[in-house]
Amino acid sequence: MIREWQEAFILHQRPYGNTSVIAEVFTRNYGRVSVLARGAKNPKSKFFGYLTPFSKLKIMVSGRSDLKTLTHIERDNYHFSESLSTHSFSLLYVNEIMMQILPQQAIAAELFNLYENLMEQIHQSFQLDHILRAFELELLSILGYGINLKTEANSNQPIRASLRYDFVPEFGFKQMDDGNFTGQDIIAISKDDYGSINKELFKHLTQTALSFSLNAQLRSKKIFKSIGS
C-alpha cells in the first residue's frame, strides 16, 4: 500500500467505464504504478484535467492490489508548456519506450531522474533533436547497452577522426571505408557536441541501438529491484 505523496508523471491512460480512467504513472519511489481515477472524465471531478502526459504531478493512492486507487492529486511546480505541446508526438514515443522497459512497482529512481530531466530541458529549450538524442544515449547506458564512442569494435583502437565507420548494434562502431559516420562525428557525439551531426543519421544510430536493446529482451528483473505492494 502506498499512502505517502509521490512525485509522478503520466505515461499512458485509457478509459474505464463511462467516467473513470486507468492511468499508468511513473513514480520516483515505486516505479510504474497502475491507478484507477474514479470519475476523472467528469468535469466536476477533482481529477479532471490533471491526468495529462508530461506534466509533473504529486499523487496519493491506496489499495493492496496491482491496480491502486487514486485518492489525491496536485500539479507540481511546472505545467504543460507550449514547448511540450509542440513536441507531444515525439514525447509520446518516449512514453512508449518507458512503458516497455518499466516493470510494475519496481524501483527505478535513476530512470525517473532521467525522465524528469528530459521534461525540464524541453520546458527550457526548443532543441528537441539534441535533447532526445542525449536522453536516448543515457537511457542506453542505464540499461547496460551504452554505445562505445571511444574505440573501434574489432581492433579496440581509438576512433580516428580521419576514418569512416558503421554502427553494428551487437558490437559498436566498425571501421569501413564507406561507413556512414566519420570518426569526427563519433568523437563529437562522445563530447556531447551534436551541432555538426546529421540529424537523421544521429537519430538512426540511437534508435537502432534502442531497438536492439529492447529486442534483446532486457527486462526489469535484471536491472530493477521489485518491491511489494
Rosetta blueprint (number, residue, H / E / L):
1 M L
2 I L
3 R L
4 E L
5 W L
6 Q E
7 E E
8 A E
9 F E
10 I E
11 L E
12 H E
13 Q E
14 R E
15 P E
16 Y E
17 G L
18 N L
19 T L
20 S E
21 V E
22 I E
23 A E
24 E E
25 V E
26 F E
27 T E
28 R L
29 N L
30 Y L
31 G E
32 R E
33 V E
34 S E
35 V E
36 L E
37 A E
38 R L
39 G L
40 A L
41 K L
42 N L
43 P L
44 K L
45 S L
46 K L
47 F L
48 F L
49 G L
50 Y L
51 L L
52 T L
53 P L
54 F L
55 S L
56 K E
57 L E
58 K E
59 I E
60 M E
61 V E
62 S E
63 G L
64 R L
65 S L
66 D L
67 L E
68 K E
69 T E
70 L E
71 T E
72 H E
73 I E
74 E E
75 R E
76 D L
77 N L
78 Y L
79 H L
80 F L
81 S L
82 E H
83 S H
84 L H
85 S H
86 T H
87 H L
88 S H
89 F H
90 S H
91 L H
92 L H
93 Y H
94 V H
95 N H
96 E H
97 I H
98 M H
99 M H
100 Q H
101 I H
102 L L
103 P L
104 Q E
105 Q L
106 A E
107 I L
108 A L
109 A H
110 E H
111 L H
112 F H
113 N H
114 L H
115 Y H
116 E H
117 N H
118 L H
119 M H
120 E H
121 Q H
122 I H
123 H H
124 Q H
125 S L
126 F L
127 Q L
128 L H
129 D H
130 H H
131 I H
132 L H
133 R H
134 A H
135 F H
136 E H
137 L H
138 E H
139 L H
140 L H
141 S H
142 I H
143 L H
144 G L
145 Y L
146 G L
147 I L
148 N L
149 L L
150 K L
151 T E
152 E L
153 A L
154 N L
155 S L
156 N L
157 Q L
158 P E
159 I L
160 R L
161 A L
162 S L
163 L L
164 R E
165 Y E
166 D E
167 F E
168 V E
169 P L
170 E L
171 F L
172 G E
173 F E
174 K E
175 Q E
176 M L
177 D L
178 D L
179 G L
180 N L
181 F E
182 T E
183 G H
184 Q H
185 D H
186 I H
187 I H
188 A H
189 I H
190 S H
191 K L
192 D L
193 D L
194 Y L
195 G L
196 S L
197 I L
198 N L
199 K H
200 E H
201 L H
202 F H
203 K H
204 H H
205 L H
206 T H
207 Q H
208 T H
209 A H
210 L H
211 S H
212 F H
213 S H
214 L H
215 N H
216 A L
217 Q L
218 L L
219 R L
220 S H
221 K H
222 K H
223 I H
224 F L
225 K L
226 S E
227 I L
228 G L
229 S L
